[in-house]
Amino acid sequence: MSDNTHSADDLAQTLKRTEIQHVTSSIPGREIVQVLTEIPAGVESGWHTHPGEEVGYLLAGRVQMRIKDMPTLILDAGDGFLIPPGTPHNALDLGPDTGRMLSCYIVEVGAPVASFVDDPTTP
């Protein structure tokens, strides 16, 4: 059940993202958004944040996940990950196939699900 009247999502402009559901959470002031993201080989998401937790699972492919102040993750199909609220991160599909990840976001009501930020690794 997708409702496209919700807040804009910066990443939807650069990757193929399909909103699967967007519902009110039992946590006051939060909503849950579930998204399928497809990242072609060699493409990166760009550094971005979410206004809440991202709980993700790699369905297919191989992805490098860089997370500010955390070790870089290499995710293969079947691996899960968690991005803390407001933490800059960047996903790069390592190929050779398109990466497919299912993410659930527990975010502030009315806030954009994703917003681009400057690369925190550059001085």
Backbone as CSV, one residue per row, in Angstrom:
resi,resn,N_x,N_y,N_z,CA_x,CA_y,CA_z,C_x,C_y,C_z
1,MET,0.843,-1.169,0.000,0.000,0.000,0.000,0.890,1.235,0.000
2,SER,1.013,1.877,-1.107,1.870,3.038,-1.213,1.030,4.297,-1.311
3,ASP,1.454,5.333,-0.589,0.771,6.614,-0.640,1.801,7.646,-1.046
4,ASN,1.739,8.124,-2.269,2.756,9.028,-2.780,2.577,10.466,-2.333
5,THR,1.658,10.754,-1.417,1.465,12.110,-0.935,2.408,12.441,0.205
6,HIS,3.220,11.495,0.642,4.120,11.723,1.757,5.325,12.538,1.326
7,SER,6.179,12.879,2.277,7.335,13.744,2.048,8.223,13.237,0.925
8,ALA,8.887,14.181,0.293,9.830,13.858,-0.778,10.996,13.064,-0.224
9,ASP,11.636,12.320,-1.083,12.778,11.488,-0.724,13.877,11.791,-1.738
10,ASP,14.961,12.429,-1.293,16.043,12.811,-2.202,16.564,11.643,-3.022
11,LEU,16.683,10.460,-2.396,17.276,9.326,-3.099,16.398,8.812,-4.222
12,ALA,15.097,9.029,-4.133,14.196,8.547,-5.176,14.532,9.169,-6.526
13,GLN,15.296,10.253,-6.531,15.688,10.912,-7.768,16.900,10.244,-8.428
14,THR,17.660,9.418,-7.660,18.908,8.874,-8.201,18.937,7.357,-8.315
15,LEU,18.137,6.660,-7.549,18.095,5.195,-7.565,16.665,4.756,-7.816
16,LYS,16.496,3.500,-8.191,15.134,2.983,-8.317,14.664,2.571,-6.928
17,ARG,13.684,3.305,-6.412,13.148,3.037,-5.072,11.645,2.858,-5.185
18,THR,11.168,1.746,-4.658,9.744,1.439,-4.679,9.237,1.400,-3.250
19,GLU,8.328,2.306,-2.931,7.741,2.322,-1.596,6.714,1.198,-1.511
20,ILE,6.914,0.311,-0.547,6.041,-0.846,-0.387,4.903,-0.533,0.569
21,GLN,5.242,0.148,1.666,4.194,0.588,2.590,4.655,1.806,3.361
22,HIS,3.682,2.577,3.830,3.938,3.812,4.562,2.796,3.937,5.556
23,VAL,3.069,3.609,6.821,2.004,3.513,7.823,2.390,4.231,9.115
24,THR,1.392,4.573,9.892,1.607,5.180,11.197,2.166,4.141,12.156
25,SER,3.152,4.550,12.952,3.761,3.671,13.946,3.008,3.767,15.267
26,SER,3.181,2.764,16.110,2.625,2.831,17.466,3.475,3.754,18.343
27,ILE,4.649,4.148,17.850,5.517,5.096,18.555,5.023,6.503,18.214
28,PRO,4.619,7.278,19.201,4.102,8.627,18.915,5.093,9.461,18.105
29,GLY,4.583,10.139,17.076,5.410,11.010,16.250,6.250,10.303,15.213
30,ARG,6.067,8.995,15.054,6.855,8.219,14.090,5.943,7.516,13.092
31,GLU,6.508,7.234,11.936,5.847,6.414,10.930,6.846,5.411,10.399
32,ILE,6.335,4.347,9.812,7.181,3.277,9.279,7.045,3.284,7.762
33,VAL,8.186,3.340,7.102,8.220,3.338,5.640,9.075,2.155,5.221
34,GLN,8.527,1.313,4.351,9.272,0.157,3.844,9.533,0.392,2.361
35,VAL,10.807,0.238,1.954,11.225,0.580,0.598,12.114,-0.512,0.021
36,LEU,11.887,-0.840,-1.246,12.782,-1.706,-2.007,13.655,-0.786,-2.859
37,THR,14.981,-0.875,-2.676,15.920,-0.046,-3.432,16.743,-0.942,-4.345
38,GLU,16.865,-0.527,-5.597,17.690,-1.246,-6.564,18.838,-0.336,-6.988
39,ILE,20.076,-0.847,-6.807,21.280,-0.081,-7.116,22.057,-0.825,-8.197
40,PRO,22.153,-0.265,-9.400,22.924,-0.927,-10.457,24.402,-1.050,-10.091
41,ALA,25.054,-2.035,-10.656,26.485,-2.253,-10.405,27.274,-0.977,-10.663
42,GLY,28.157,-0.640,-9.718,29.016,0.525,-9.857,28.386,1.842,-9.437
43,VAL,27.118,1.829,-9.082,26.412,3.052,-8.696,26.401,3.173,-7.182
44,GLU,26.518,4.415,-6.694,26.423,4.640,-5.258,25.232,5.534,-4.955
45,SER,24.762,5.438,-3.724,23.591,6.213,-3.313,23.929,7.679,-3.101
46,GLY,25.175,7.970,-2.752,25.536,9.312,-2.310,25.333,9.388,-0.801
47,TRP,26.108,10.221,-0.149,25.987,10.350,1.303,24.639,10.951,1.645
48,HIS,23.949,10.325,2.593,22.625,10.782,2.981,22.313,10.358,4.413
49,THR,21.233,10.882,4.938,20.770,10.530,6.283,19.280,10.231,6.240
50,HIS,18.791,9.663,7.331,17.359,9.432,7.528,16.980,9.981,8.900
51,PRO,15.761,10.513,9.052,15.341,11.078,10.338,14.830,10.002,11.296
52,GLY,15.513,8.903,11.339,15.154,7.771,12.199,15.978,6.568,11.789
53,GLU,15.747,5.448,12.440,16.501,4.232,12.149,16.187,3.689,10.760
54,GLU,17.223,3.081,10.151,17.032,2.279,8.940,17.430,0.859,9.303
55,VAL,16.502,-0.062,9.146,16.756,-1.482,9.366,16.671,-2.127,7.993
56,GLY,17.795,-2.666,7.511,17.822,-3.144,6.145,18.292,-4.573,6.001
57,TYR,18.003,-5.119,4.811,18.346,-6.501,4.468,18.683,-6.540,2.989
58,LEU,19.839,-7.085,2.645,20.235,-7.184,1.249,19.628,-8.443,0.636
59,LEU,18.759,-8.247,-0.336,18.072,-9.354,-1.002,18.936,-9.985,-2.089
60,ALA,19.711,-9.150,-2.795,20.531,-9.635,-3.907,21.707,-8.694,-4.097
61,GLY,22.808,-9.245,-4.615,23.961,-8.437,-4.956,24.990,-8.349,-3.840
62,ARG,25.892,-7.395,-4.033,26.977,-7.145,-3.073,27.139,-5.631,-2.968
63,VAL,27.061,-5.118,-1.746,27.064,-3.675,-1.519,28.076,-3.308,-0.442
64,GLN,28.834,-2.251,-0.715,29.712,-1.659,0.296,28.922,-0.556,0.987
65,MET,28.793,-0.628,2.311,28.059,0.374,3.075,29.047,1.124,3.964
66,ARG,29.269,2.392,3.622,30.119,3.249,4.447,29.217,4.037,5.386
67,ILE,29.533,4.010,6.666,28.730,4.662,7.699,29.672,5.527,8.529
68,LYS,29.337,6.799,8.685,30.209,7.716,9.429,30.540,7.155,10.809
69,ASP,31.832,7.204,11.144,32.351,6.787,12.453,32.142,5.311,12.770
70,MET,31.933,4.502,11.729,31.773,3.058,11.918,32.608,2.347,10.854
71,PRO,32.964,1.073,11.099,33.690,0.325,10.062,32.834,0.148,8.805
72,THR,33.500,0.149,7.647,32.812,-0.111,6.382,32.307,-1.545,6.373
73,LEU,31.072,-1.725,5.904,30.480,-3.059,5.801,30.496,-3.515,4.352
74,ILE,30.776,-4.783,4.133,30.573,-5.407,2.829,29.400,-6.362,3.019
75,LEU,28.291,-6.040,2.369,27.059,-6.802,2.527,26.822,-7.688,1.321
76,ASP,26.531,-8.946,1.575,26.148,-9.891,0.528,24.690,-10.258,0.736
77,ALA,24.062,-10.802,-0.302,22.662,-11.214,-0.188,22.475,-12.030,1.084
78,GLY,21.450,-11.675,1.851,21.169,-12.353,3.106,21.679,-11.624,4.331
79,ASP,22.487,-10.570,4.138,23.016,-9.800,5.263,22.061,-8.669,5.641
80,GLY,21.968,-8.420,6.935,21.188,-7.313,7.455,22.092,-6.199,7.938
81,PHE,21.504,-5.011,8.133,22.273,-3.872,8.641,21.338,-2.910,9.363
82,LEU,21.943,-2.054,10.190,21.197,-1.038,10.933,21.960,0.273,10.841
83,ILE,21.268,1.338,10.452,21.855,2.668,10.401,21.158,3.509,11.477
84,PRO,21.921,4.061,12.432,21.313,4.893,13.469,20.699,6.180,12.885
85,PRO,19.753,6.774,13.569,19.106,8.004,13.088,20.119,9.120,12.821
86,GLY,19.920,9.825,11.714,20.737,10.991,11.410,22.187,10.703,11.078
87,THR,22.558,9.440,10.887,23.952,9.071,10.624,24.223,9.047,9.117
88,PRO,25.163,9.869,8.633,25.493,9.854,7.213,26.031,8.489,6.780
89,HIS,25.576,8.034,5.618,26.046,6.771,5.071,25.919,6.793,3.553
90,ASN,26.653,5.864,2.906,26.703,5.801,1.450,26.825,4.340,1.036
91,ALA,25.938,3.896,0.149,25.958,2.520,-0.349,26.489,2.505,-1.778
92,LEU,27.423,1.595,-2.044,27.996,1.416,-3.378,27.771,-0.025,-3.794
93,ASP,27.128,-0.237,-4.948,26.942,-1.598,-5.446,28.252,-2.064,-6.067
94,LEU,28.787,-3.163,-5.550,30.070,-3.680,-6.006,29.959,-4.580,-7.234
95,GLY,28.722,-4.889,-7.659,28.516,-5.696,-8.845,28.844,-7.164,-8.614
96,PRO,28.788,-7.981,-9.618,28.523,-7.590,-10.995,27.035,-7.352,-11.292
97,ASP,26.168,-7.707,-10.366,24.725,-7.580,-10.600,24.143,-6.403,-9.838
98,THR,22.909,-6.079,-10.155,22.172,-5.037,-9.449,21.895,-5.479,-8.018
99,GLY,22.207,-4.606,-7.072,21.893,-4.874,-5.674,20.446,-4.531,-5.390
100,ARG,19.791,-5.345,-4.588,18.397,-5.091,-4.190,18.341,-5.160,-2.674
101,MET,17.912,-4.055,-2.051,17.836,-4.044,-0.601,16.457,-3.615,-0.147
102,LEU,15.998,-4.277,0.905,14.716,-3.963,1.518,15.017,-3.235,2.819
103,SER,14.503,-2.014,2.953,14.760,-1.221,4.149,13.451,-0.790,4.783
104,CYS,13.441,-0.799,6.101,12.328,-0.261,6.886,12.879,0.931,7.650
105,TYR,12.204,2.048,7.521,12.604,3.277,8.190,11.563,3.597,9.253
106,ILE,12.030,3.910,10.448,11.147,4.335,11.535,11.487,5.804,11.734
107,VAL,10.706,6.681,11.106,11.099,8.076,10.950,10.078,9.048,11.541
108,GLU,10.531,10.287,11.705,9.665,11.351,12.192,8.557,11.603,11.176
109,VAL,7.339,11.763,11.669,6.200,12.042,10.802,6.450,13.343,10.033
110,GLY,6.245,13.303,8.718,6.344,14.488,7.887,7.742,14.852,7.430
111,ALA,8.769,14.193,7.961,10.140,14.489,7.548,10.467,13.719,6.269
112,PRO,11.361,14.256,5.410,11.771,13.488,4.234,12.424,12.181,4.684
113,VAL,12.140,11.109,3.985,12.700,9.814,4.367,14.220,9.805,4.202
114,ALA,14.723,10.525,3.210,16.172,10.587,2.980,16.560,11.985,2.525
115,SER,17.697,12.458,3.020,18.223,13.773,2.638,19.717,13.652,2.381
116,PHE,20.169,14.236,1.263,21.591,14.222,0.951,22.365,15.102,1.920
117,VAL,23.617,14.699,2.206,24.535,15.473,3.047,25.907,15.468,2.383
118,ASP,26.767,16.377,2.836,28.150,16.402,2.345,28.883,15.149,2.810
119,ASP,29.854,14.736,2.029,30.684,13.588,2.369,31.454,13.888,3.655
120,PRO,31.161,13.164,4.751,31.827,13.466,6.019,33.270,12.977,6.075
121,THR,33.725,12.264,5.042,35.097,11.747,5.043,36.079,12.708,4.391
122,THR,35.570,13.794,3.790,36.467,14.769,3.178,36.654,15.940,4.133
123,PRO,37.886,16.440,4.241,38.162,17.535,5.185,37.535,18.842,4.759
